Amino acid sequence: MKSSDLKKPTQNNYPRLFKGVGNLTDYEVNLHVDEQVKPITQTHRRVPFSIRNKIEDEIKRLKEADIIEEATGPTTWVSPIVIVPNDLKKPTLSKKQLVQLRGYHQS
């Protein structure tokens, strides 16, 4: 059985769970990482000047929607964003922002 076969009935039974962006509040997630795995800090990727304002606007929107939050203090795991254009003929900021997880499979 495919996962897509299970998806539709679940969406029909619980429609409110599949609308908008969910937000888990008053809960702290604990990620269990193998202590023997060395944390990875990747360098940032250069962003083309022509789309910097769009990226800043999208980050601001995601912060205001409480989807992301700014890290305060030092962090041991750092990964850059990768911008994926909507249309290769007309580069714009995509709503899909991917995080490159090189090395994370070890944790």
Secondary structure, DSSP 8 states (H G I E B T S, - for coil): --HHHHHHHHHHH-GGGGSS-----S--------TTS---B-------GGGHHHHHHHHHHHHHTTS-----S--S-B--EEEEEEETTEEEEEEEEEE--TTGGG-
